[in-house]
Amino acid sequence: MDFILQRYSNVLINGGSSQGILSEKEPYAWFSHTIEDESRTVKVMGETRIPTGFYKLKILKLDNDWTERHRLKYGDWFEYPIEITNVPGFSGVLIHVGYGEKDTEGCVLLADTIGNNTIDAGNIGGRSMDAVKRFYQKVYPYLENGGSVNLEIRDETFLIR
């Protein structure tokens, strides 16, 4: 199972954010919008998006307060978070619910609706819980049964030149 995250917007003002689209590779199908932190030359903890590249997803089986809070908040579809692994200079990069750049902490947020971050740098996303639940319901059982899930992240700046 393979996904592509294509970033098309990076705003460097008022907290900054990046927008993109997440799609399944084969057969190609749009999945959701994405929100991330801004791109930076020098990483700032919790405020920098991860580099472009090819990554594997895995279930991050940590029994801690964060996991327990999210089990209660999300309901029966959530057991453990899905992590983007082997990101150079980063750890604990998750795919999770959030509605704007303030929620990212260096992770990838999914949303079914999204505003324009060149007009509103706070980049408000909507229906994030719906998008993340749909993603987890598709990917989590596949990973749990030994499947391999890959994520390619691209900066598609040619789209906005």
MDTraj code that builds the backbone (N, CA, C; nanometers):
import mdtraj as md
import numpy as np

residues = "MET ASP PHE ILE LEU GLN ARG TYR SER ASN VAL LEU ILE ASN GLY GLY SER SER GLN GLY ILE LEU SER GLU LYS GLU PRO TYR ALA TRP PHE SER HIS THR ILE GLU ASP GLU SER ARG THR VAL LYS VAL MET GLY GLU THR ARG ILE PRO THR GLY PHE TYR LYS LEU LYS ILE LEU LYS LEU ASP ASN ASP TRP THR GLU ARG HIS ARG LEU LYS TYR GLY ASP TRP PHE GLU TYR PRO ILE GLU ILE THR ASN VAL PRO GLY PHE SER GLY VAL LEU ILE HIS VAL GLY TYR GLY GLU LYS ASP THR GLU GLY CYS VAL LEU LEU ALA ASP THR ILE GLY ASN ASN THR ILE ASP ALA GLY ASN ILE GLY GLY ARG SER MET ASP ALA VAL LYS ARG PHE TYR GLN LYS VAL TYR PRO TYR LEU GLU ASN GLY GLY SER VAL ASN LEU GLU ILE ARG ASP GLU THR PHE LEU ILE ARG".split()
xyz = np.array([
    [0.0864, -0.1165, 0.0000],
    [0.0000, 0.0000, 0.0000],
    [0.0911, 0.1228, 0.0000],
    [0.0716, 0.2116, -0.0957],
    [0.1571, 0.3297, -0.1100],
    [0.0736, 0.4565, -0.1177],
    [0.1258, 0.5617, -0.0529],
    [0.0631, 0.6934, -0.0547],
    [0.1645, 0.7965, -0.1006],
    [0.1141, 0.9065, -0.1583],
    [0.1967, 1.0217, -0.1956],
    [0.1385, 1.1444, -0.1264],
    [0.2252, 1.2204, -0.0603],
    [0.1869, 1.3509, -0.0057],
    [0.2541, 1.4546, -0.0945],
    [0.1729, 1.5333, -0.1661],
    [0.2245, 1.6351, -0.2558],
    [0.1965, 1.7718, -0.1935],
    [0.3044, 1.8377, -0.1493],
    [0.2915, 1.9709, -0.0897],
    [0.2842, 2.0740, -0.2013],
    [0.1909, 2.1670, -0.1874],
    [0.1773, 2.2694, -0.2899],
    [0.1834, 2.4109, -0.2347],
    [0.1895, 2.4260, -0.1028],
    [0.1893, 2.5602, -0.0458],
    [0.2696, 2.5622, 0.0837],
    [0.3544, 2.6648, 0.0979],
    [0.4362, 2.6820, 0.2185],
    [0.4355, 2.8301, 0.2531],
    [0.3736, 2.8652, 0.3639],
    [0.3655, 3.0051, 0.4075],
    [0.4624, 3.0257, 0.5222],
    [0.5427, 3.1310, 0.5139],
    [0.6464, 3.1554, 0.6132],
    [0.6124, 3.2688, 0.7093],
    [0.4871, 3.3139, 0.7112],
    [0.4486, 3.4249, 0.7985],
    [0.3501, 3.3778, 0.9043],
    [0.3423, 3.4519, 1.0139],
    [0.2427, 3.4276, 1.1193],
    [0.2342, 3.2816, 1.1635],
    [0.3455, 3.2208, 1.1900],
    [0.3425, 3.0822, 1.2366],
    [0.3662, 2.9816, 1.1272],
    [0.3378, 3.0192, 1.0043],
    [0.3690, 2.9368, 0.8888],
    [0.3051, 2.8004, 0.8858],
    [0.2744, 2.7535, 0.7675],
    [0.2173, 2.6216, 0.7506],
    [0.2406, 2.5748, 0.6085],
    [0.2284, 2.4450, 0.5912],
    [0.2365, 2.3843, 0.4590],
    [0.1065, 2.3107, 0.4333],
    [0.0611, 2.3155, 0.3095],
    [-0.0578, 2.2411, 0.2697],
    [-0.0202, 2.1415, 0.1622],
    [-0.0952, 2.0336, 0.1568],
    [-0.0721, 1.9342, 0.0539],
    [-0.1941, 1.8472, 0.0356],
    [-0.1780, 1.7497, -0.0516],
    [-0.2830, 1.6494, -0.0702],
    [-0.2200, 1.5116, -0.0521],
    [-0.2949, 1.4245, 0.0090],
    [-0.2535, 1.2861, 0.0276],
    [-0.3359, 1.2007, -0.0669],
    [-0.2667, 1.1181, -0.1440],
    [-0.3335, 1.0306, -0.2407],
    [-0.2791, 0.8898, -0.2294],
    [-0.3640, 0.7947, -0.2628],
    [-0.3171, 0.6578, -0.2776],
    [-0.2507, 0.6472, -0.4142],
    [-0.1429, 0.5690, -0.4237],
    [-0.0696, 0.5579, -0.5499],
    [-0.1364, 0.4653, -0.6502],
    [-0.1729, 0.3458, -0.6086],
    [-0.2278, 0.2462, -0.7019],
    [-0.3543, 0.1839, -0.6459],
    [-0.4678, 0.1968, -0.7034],
    [-0.4935, 0.2910, -0.8114],
    [-0.4952, 0.4319, -0.7552],
    [-0.4534, 0.5288, -0.8359],
    [-0.4456, 0.6664, -0.7884],
    [-0.5835, 0.7116, -0.7399],
    [-0.5887, 0.7615, -0.6167],
    [-0.7145, 0.8116, -0.5613],
    [-0.6838, 0.9166, -0.4557],
    [-0.7461, 1.0331, -0.4679],
    [-0.7323, 1.1383, -0.3668],
    [-0.7806, 1.0835, -0.2340],
    [-0.7087, 1.1166, -0.1253],
    [-0.7495, 1.0692, 0.0063],
    [-0.7904, 1.1836, 0.0986],
    [-0.7045, 1.2855, 0.1142],
    [-0.7368, 1.3972, 0.2032],
    [-0.6412, 1.5133, 0.1797],
    [-0.6731, 1.6245, 0.2426],
    [-0.5799, 1.7365, 0.2502],
    [-0.4812, 1.7087, 0.3622],
    [-0.3672, 1.7800, 0.3605],
    [-0.2709, 1.7690, 0.4698],
    [-0.2309, 1.9081, 0.5175],
    [-0.1945, 1.9153, 0.6439],
    [-0.1400, 2.0366, 0.7039],
    [-0.0131, 1.9949, 0.7776],
    [0.0932, 2.0742, 0.7570],
    [0.2196, 2.0504, 0.8267],
    [0.2775, 2.1847, 0.8681],
    [0.3856, 2.1775, 0.9457],
    [0.4607, 2.2979, 0.9766],
    [0.5275, 2.3482, 0.8496],
    [0.5913, 2.4627, 0.8617],
    [0.6598, 2.5211, 0.7468],
    [0.7938, 2.4537, 0.7219],
    [0.8465, 2.4768, 0.6029],
    [0.9799, 2.4300, 0.5675],
    [1.0818, 2.5256, 0.6298],
    [1.1890, 2.4713, 0.6826],
    [1.2963, 2.5527, 0.7410],
    [1.4308, 2.4943, 0.7005],
    [1.5285, 2.5813, 0.6822],
    [1.6647, 2.5362, 0.6529],
    [1.7253, 2.4702, 0.7759],
    [1.7019, 2.5305, 0.8916],
    [1.7492, 2.4754, 1.0179],
    [1.6268, 2.4314, 1.0973],
    [1.6268, 2.3059, 1.1419],
    [1.5129, 2.2494, 1.2133],
    [1.4893, 2.3204, 1.3463],
    [1.3634, 2.3533, 1.3711],
    [1.3195, 2.4034, 1.5004],
    [1.2236, 2.2974, 1.5545],
    [1.2532, 2.2427, 1.6720],
    [1.1748, 2.1333, 1.7298],
    [1.0268, 2.1681, 1.7341],
    [0.9446, 2.0812, 1.6760],
    [0.7998, 2.0983, 1.6795],
    [0.7466, 2.2073, 1.5897],
    [0.8331, 2.2677, 1.5061],
    [0.7891, 2.3769, 1.4191],
    [0.8424, 2.3645, 1.2770],
    [0.8894, 2.2454, 1.2406],
    [0.9486, 2.2254, 1.1088],
    [0.8907, 2.0993, 1.0465],
    [0.8509, 2.1099, 0.9202],
    [0.7993, 1.9901, 0.8523],
    [0.9145, 1.8969, 0.8169],
    [0.8810, 1.7699, 0.7959],
    [0.9847, 1.6725, 0.7645],
    [1.0298, 1.6881, 0.6193],
    [1.1517, 1.6419, 0.5886],
    [1.2026, 1.6549, 0.4523],
    [1.1263, 1.5673, 0.3529],
    [1.1362, 1.6038, 0.2261],
    [1.0823, 1.5176, 0.1209],
    [1.1576, 1.3851, 0.1250],
    [1.0952, 1.2820, 0.0739],
    [1.1615, 1.1528, 0.0716],
    [1.0636, 1.0377, 0.0738],
    [1.1170, 0.9194, 0.0942],
    [1.0393, 0.7961, 0.0988],
    [1.0462, 0.7396, 0.2402],
    [0.9297, 0.7124, 0.2976],
    [0.9221, 0.6680, 0.4360],
    [0.8291, 0.5481, 0.4487],
    [0.8551, 0.4688, 0.5497],
    [0.7655, 0.3578, 0.5853],
    [0.6809, 0.4012, 0.7036],
    [0.5570, 0.3535, 0.7051],
    [0.4687, 0.3782, 0.8180],
    [0.4670, 0.2544, 0.9064],
    [0.4509, 0.2764, 1.0363],
    [0.4400, 0.1638, 1.1284],
    [0.3495, 0.2033, 1.2441],
    [0.3008, 0.1035, 1.3131],
    [0.2227, 0.1258, 1.4343],
    [0.3228, 0.1496, 1.5474],
    [0.3064, 0.2602, 1.6176],
    [0.3946, 0.2957, 1.7289],
    [0.3293, 0.2492, 1.8589],
    [0.3694, 0.1335, 1.9048],
    [0.3063, 0.0722, 2.0219],
    [0.3718, 0.1227, 2.1505],
    [0.3241, 0.2375, 2.1937],
    [0.3697, 0.2962, 2.3188],
    [0.2515, 0.3070, 2.4132],
    [0.2646, 0.2480, 2.5285],
    [0.1609, 0.2621, 2.6300],
    [0.2031, 0.3745, 2.7240],
    [0.1477, 0.4933, 2.6985],
    [0.1796, 0.6088, 2.7804],
    [0.0557, 0.6973, 2.7942],
    [0.0702, 0.8091, 2.8614],
    [-0.0432, 0.9000, 2.8832],
    [-0.1002, 0.9533, 2.7518],
    [-0.0109, 0.9854, 2.6554],
    [-0.0573, 1.0382, 2.5269],
    [-0.1481, 0.9365, 2.4584],
    [-0.1022, 0.8126, 2.4507],
    [-0.1811, 0.7078, 2.3852],
    [-0.3147, 0.6889, 2.4554],
    [-0.3140, 0.6848, 2.5875],
    [-0.4385, 0.6639, 2.6629],
    [-0.5364, 0.7800, 2.6434],
    [-0.4865, 0.9028, 2.6451],
    [-0.5733, 1.0203, 2.6209],
    [-0.6384, 1.0123, 2.4835],
    [-0.5604, 0.9707, 2.3848],
    [-0.6136, 0.9638, 2.2487],
    [-0.7091, 0.8463, 2.2292],
    [-0.6888, 0.7386, 2.2997],
    [-0.7856, 0.6282, 2.2958],
    [-0.9210, 0.6767, 2.3469],
    [-0.9189, 0.7507, 2.4558],
    [-1.0438, 0.8037, 2.5128],
    [-1.1074, 0.9069, 2.4205],
    [-1.0245, 0.9923, 2.3618],
    [-1.0728, 1.1008, 2.2757],
    [-1.1272, 1.0495, 2.1418],
    [-1.0564, 0.9557, 2.0799],
    [-1.0916, 0.9105, 1.9452],
    [-1.1948, 0.7982, 1.9434],
    [-1.1949, 0.7136, 2.0433],
    [-1.2905, 0.6040, 2.0444],
    [-1.2296, 0.4719, 2.0029],
    [-1.3172, 0.3765, 1.9717],
    [-1.2727, 0.2381, 1.9505],
    [-1.1906, 0.2146, 1.8244],
    [-1.1857, 0.3087, 1.7325],
    [-1.1055, 0.2882, 1.6117],
    [-0.9565, 0.3155, 1.6356],
    [-0.9208, 0.3732, 1.7492],
    [-0.7809, 0.4088, 1.7771],
    [-0.7242, 0.3218, 1.8885],
    [-0.6121, 0.2544, 1.8593],
    [-0.5425, 0.1801, 1.9634],
    [-0.4040, 0.2398, 1.9883],
    [-0.3259, 0.2557, 1.8793],
    [-0.1933, 0.3170, 1.8855],
    [-0.1791, 0.4091, 1.7638],
    [-0.0870, 0.5070, 1.7721],
    [-0.0678, 0.5972, 1.6580],
    [0.0103, 0.5315, 1.5444],
    [-0.0071, 0.5873, 1.4259],
    [0.0715, 0.5471, 1.3097],
    [0.1848, 0.6477, 1.2953],
    [0.3068, 0.5944, 1.2865],
    [0.4279, 0.6766, 1.2820],
    [0.4899, 0.6741, 1.1427],
    [0.5461, 0.7868, 1.1025],
    [0.6284, 0.7972, 0.9816],
    [0.7713, 0.7720, 1.0289],
    [0.8340, 0.6650, 0.9807],
    [0.9628, 0.6218, 1.0371],
    [1.0835, 0.6673, 0.9562],
    [1.1986, 0.6623, 1.0229],
    [1.3296, 0.6902, 0.9618],
    [1.3383, 0.8273, 0.8960],
    [1.2816, 0.9271, 0.9626],
    [1.2897, 1.0650, 0.9138],
    [1.4205, 1.1245, 0.9672],
    [1.5106, 1.1667, 0.8779],
    [1.6399, 1.2195, 0.9239],
    [1.6223, 1.3386, 1.0190],
    [1.6797, 1.3275, 1.1392],
    [1.6759, 1.4370, 1.2354],
    [1.5449, 1.4515, 1.3112],
    [1.4500, 1.3608, 1.2898],
    [1.3190, 1.3684, 1.3546],
    [1.2874, 1.2351, 1.4206],
    [1.2026, 1.2387, 1.5218],
    [1.1502, 1.1152, 1.5804],
    [1.0070, 1.1411, 1.6251],
    [0.9297, 1.0355, 1.6368],
    [0.7922, 1.0495, 1.6828],
    [0.7029, 1.1284, 1.5896],
    [0.7261, 1.1187, 1.4585],
    [0.6436, 1.1894, 1.3601],
    [0.5202, 1.1045, 1.3320],
    [0.4040, 1.1574, 1.3685],
    [0.2796, 1.0815, 1.3594],
    [0.1857, 1.1397, 1.2553],
    [0.0880, 1.0603, 1.2161],
    [-0.0249, 1.1073, 1.1367],
    [-0.1413, 1.1135, 1.2333],
    [-0.1950, 1.2356, 1.2541],
    [-0.2972, 1.2502, 1.3571],
    [-0.3948, 1.3631, 1.3270],
    [-0.4905, 1.3772, 1.4151],
    [-0.5946, 1.4793, 1.4058],
    [-0.5378, 1.6151, 1.4448],
    [-0.5807, 1.7192, 1.3761],
    [-0.5451, 1.8569, 1.4085],
    [-0.6102, 1.9493, 1.3080],
    [-0.6242, 2.0752, 1.3459],
    [-0.7024, 2.1664, 1.2630],
    [-0.6231, 2.2842, 1.2090],
    [-0.4976, 2.2966, 1.2475],
    [-0.4147, 2.4047, 1.1968],
    [-0.2704, 2.3838, 1.2362],
    [-0.1855, 2.4715, 1.1911],
    [-0.0413, 2.4617, 1.2128],
    [-0.0082, 2.4491, 1.3606],
    [-0.0856, 2.5110, 1.4469],
    [-0.0587, 2.5046, 1.5921],
    [-0.0698, 2.3625, 1.6466],
    [-0.1381, 2.2739, 1.5751],
    [-0.1572, 2.1354, 1.6195],
    [-0.0537, 2.0375, 1.5650],
    [0.0337, 2.0815, 1.4767],
    [0.1179, 1.9872, 1.4032],
    [0.2335, 1.9281, 1.4835],
    [0.3090, 2.0114, 1.5544],
    [0.4260, 1.9633, 1.6304],
    [0.5206, 1.8806, 1.5433],
    [0.5343, 1.9182, 1.4161],
    [0.6228, 1.8454, 1.3253],
    [0.5596, 1.7243, 1.2602],
    [0.4335, 1.6972, 1.2926],
    [0.3631, 1.5802, 1.2390],
    [0.2790, 1.6181, 1.1179],
    [0.2137, 1.5198, 1.0579],
    [0.1252, 1.5400, 0.9438],
    [-0.0195, 1.5284, 0.9920],
    [-0.0973, 1.6329, 0.9657],
    [-0.2393, 1.6341, 0.9987],
    [-0.3189, 1.6058, 0.8723],
    [-0.4280, 1.5343, 0.8855],
    [-0.5177, 1.5094, 0.7725],
    [-0.6461, 1.5877, 0.7940],
    [-0.7060, 1.6339, 0.6843],
    [-0.8308, 1.7096, 0.6920],
    [-0.9120, 1.6861, 0.5653],
    [-1.0442, 1.6846, 0.5789],
    [-1.1305, 1.6702, 0.4621],
    [-1.1636, 1.8036, 0.3966],
    [-1.1529, 1.9121, 0.4712],
    [-1.1703, 2.0460, 0.4140],
    [-1.0542, 2.1321, 0.4593],
    [-1.0257, 2.2385, 0.3831],
    [-0.9097, 2.3217, 0.4181],
    [-0.9298, 2.4632, 0.3664],
    [-0.8743, 2.5594, 0.4406],
    [-0.8752, 2.6988, 0.3979],
    [-0.7514, 2.7280, 0.3140],
    [-0.7364, 2.8508, 0.2740],
    [-0.6237, 2.8929, 0.1920],
    [-0.5191, 2.9559, 0.2829],
    [-0.4022, 2.8930, 0.2976],
    [-0.3046, 2.9447, 0.3926],
    [-0.2314, 3.0688, 0.3445],
    [-0.2512, 3.1118, 0.2201],
    [-0.1952, 3.2401, 0.1786],
    [-0.2868, 3.3542, 0.2209],
    [-0.4123, 3.3233, 0.2521],
    [-0.5063, 3.4228, 0.3027],
    [-0.5097, 3.4171, 0.4549],
    [-0.5088, 3.2969, 0.5091],
    [-0.5112, 3.2752, 0.6536],
    [-0.3955, 3.1827, 0.6890],
    [-0.2846, 3.2419, 0.7332],
    [-0.1639, 3.1627, 0.7599],
    [-0.1864, 3.0573, 0.8675],
    [-0.2904, 3.0726, 0.9515],
    [-0.3226, 2.9731, 1.0513],
    [-0.3691, 2.8435, 0.9891],
    [-0.4111, 2.8519, 0.8636],
    [-0.4414, 2.7347, 0.7826],
    [-0.5393, 2.6405, 0.8518],
    [-0.6608, 2.6849, 0.8657],
    [-0.7600, 2.6064, 0.9367],
    [-0.8105, 2.4927, 0.8483],
    [-0.7955, 2.3711, 0.8995],
    [-0.8474, 2.2531, 0.8325],
    [-0.9753, 2.2100, 0.9011],
    [-1.0588, 2.1395, 0.8312],
    [-1.1846, 2.0927, 0.8877],
    [-1.2021, 1.9428, 0.8694],
    [-1.2883, 1.8883, 0.9546],
    [-1.3227, 1.7467, 0.9493],
    [-1.1979, 1.6585, 0.9555],
    [-1.1030, 1.6990, 1.0378],
    [-0.9798, 1.6225, 1.0538],
    [-1.0073, 1.4851, 1.1148],
    [-1.0932, 1.4801, 1.2145],
    [-1.1231, 1.3519, 1.2785],
    [-1.1767, 1.2524, 1.1758],
    [-1.2615, 1.2985, 1.0848],
    [-1.3161, 1.2105, 0.9808],
    [-1.2052, 1.1559, 0.8914],
    [-1.1136, 1.2440, 0.8487],
    [-1.0060, 1.2026, 0.7586],
    [-0.9099, 1.1050, 0.8269],
    [-0.8745, 1.1349, 0.9517],
    [-0.7806, 1.0481, 1.0227],
    [-0.8450, 0.9131, 1.0537],
    [-0.9695, 0.9140, 1.0941],
    [-1.0391, 0.7879, 1.1218],
    [-1.0427, 0.7006, 0.9966],
    [-1.0753, 0.7597, 0.8824],
    [-1.0800, 0.6860, 0.7560],
    [-0.9415, 0.6284, 0.7214],
    [-0.8361, 0.7090, 0.7437],
    [-0.6991, 0.6654, 0.7172],
    [-0.6620, 0.5481, 0.8079],
    [-0.6876, 0.5622, 0.9371],
    [-0.6544, 0.4561, 1.0327],
    [-0.7347, 0.3296, 1.0035],
    [-0.8603, 0.3425, 0.9679],
    [-0.9408, 0.2238, 0.9393],
    [-0.8905, 0.1499, 0.8158],
    [-0.8276, 0.2215, 0.7243],
    [-0.7725, 0.1600, 0.6037],
    [-0.6328, 0.1030, 0.6293],
    [-0.5463, 0.1807, 0.6940],
    [-0.4045, 0.1474, 0.7039],
    [-0.3716, 0.0603, 0.8249],
    [-0.4325, 0.0884, 0.9384],
    [-0.3967, 0.0189, 1.0632],
    [-0.4091, -0.1342, 1.0522],
    [-0.5232, -0.1869, 1.0055],
    [-0.5339, -0.3336, 0.9959],
    [-0.4321, -0.3932, 0.8979],
    [-0.4034, -0.3201, 0.7926],
    [-0.3056, -0.3661, 0.6939],
    [-0.1674, -0.3784, 0.7579],
    [-0.1269, -0.2756, 0.8340],
    [0.0005, -0.2802, 0.9059],
    [0.0005, -0.3907, 1.0110],
    [-0.1088, -0.4003, 1.0838],
    [-0.1198, -0.4983, 1.1913],
    [-0.1055, -0.6422, 1.1392],
    [-0.1474, -0.6640, 1.0142],
    [-0.1391, -0.7966, 0.9533],
    [-0.0098, -0.8175, 0.8752],
    [0.0904, -0.7298, 0.8991],
    [0.2220, -0.7483, 0.8383],
    [0.2418, -0.6792, 0.7060],
    [0.1452, -0.6021, 0.6600],
    [0.1594, -0.5309, 0.5338],
    [0.2581, -0.4158, 0.5439],
    [0.3122, -0.3765, 0.4303],
    [0.4059, -0.2649, 0.4230],
    [0.3337, -0.1438, 0.3644],
    [0.3435, -0.0296, 0.4336],
    [0.2813, 0.0937, 0.3856],
    [0.3912, 0.1979, 0.3689],
    [0.3990, 0.2534, 0.2494],
    [0.5018, 0.3514, 0.2149],
    [0.4386, 0.4869, 0.1907],
    [0.5139, 0.5915, 0.2253],
    [0.4711, 0.7288, 0.2037],
    [0.5821, 0.8036, 0.1322],
    [0.5505, 0.8556, 0.0147],
    [0.6438, 0.9416, -0.0582],
    [0.5984, 1.0848, -0.0365],
    [0.6913, 1.1714, 0.0047],
    [0.6586, 1.3120, 0.0252],
    [0.7334, 1.3949, -0.0774],
    [0.6591, 1.4779, -0.1507],
    [0.7149, 1.5619, -0.2573],
    [0.6803, 1.7090, -0.2322],
    [0.7716, 1.7969, -0.2699],
    [0.7416, 1.9400, -0.2757],
    [0.7110, 1.9726, -0.4206],
    [0.5874, 2.0054, -0.4472],
    [0.5438, 2.0307, -0.5847],
    [0.5389, 2.1814, -0.6105],
    [0.6527, 2.2489, -0.5913],
    [0.6541, 2.3947, -0.6048],
    [0.6271, 2.4401, -0.7485],
    [0.6458, 2.3523, -0.8449],
    [0.6180, 2.3901, -0.9833],
    [0.4699, 2.4250, -1.0010],
    [0.3855, 2.3758, -0.9121],
    [0.2422, 2.4040, -0.9212],
    [0.2110, 2.5502, -0.8932],
    [0.2994, 2.6198, -0.8210],
    [0.2676, 2.7572, -0.7808],
    [0.3667, 2.8595, -0.8371],
    [0.4454, 2.8213, -0.9350],
    [0.5412, 2.9156, -0.9963],
    [0.4790, 2.9834, -1.1136],
])
top = md.Topology()
chain = top.add_chain()
for i, resn in enumerate(residues, 1):
    res = top.add_residue(resn, chain, resSeq=i)
    for name in ("N", "CA", "C"):
        top.add_atom(name, md.element.get_by_symbol(name[0]), res)
traj = md.Trajectory(xyz[None], top)
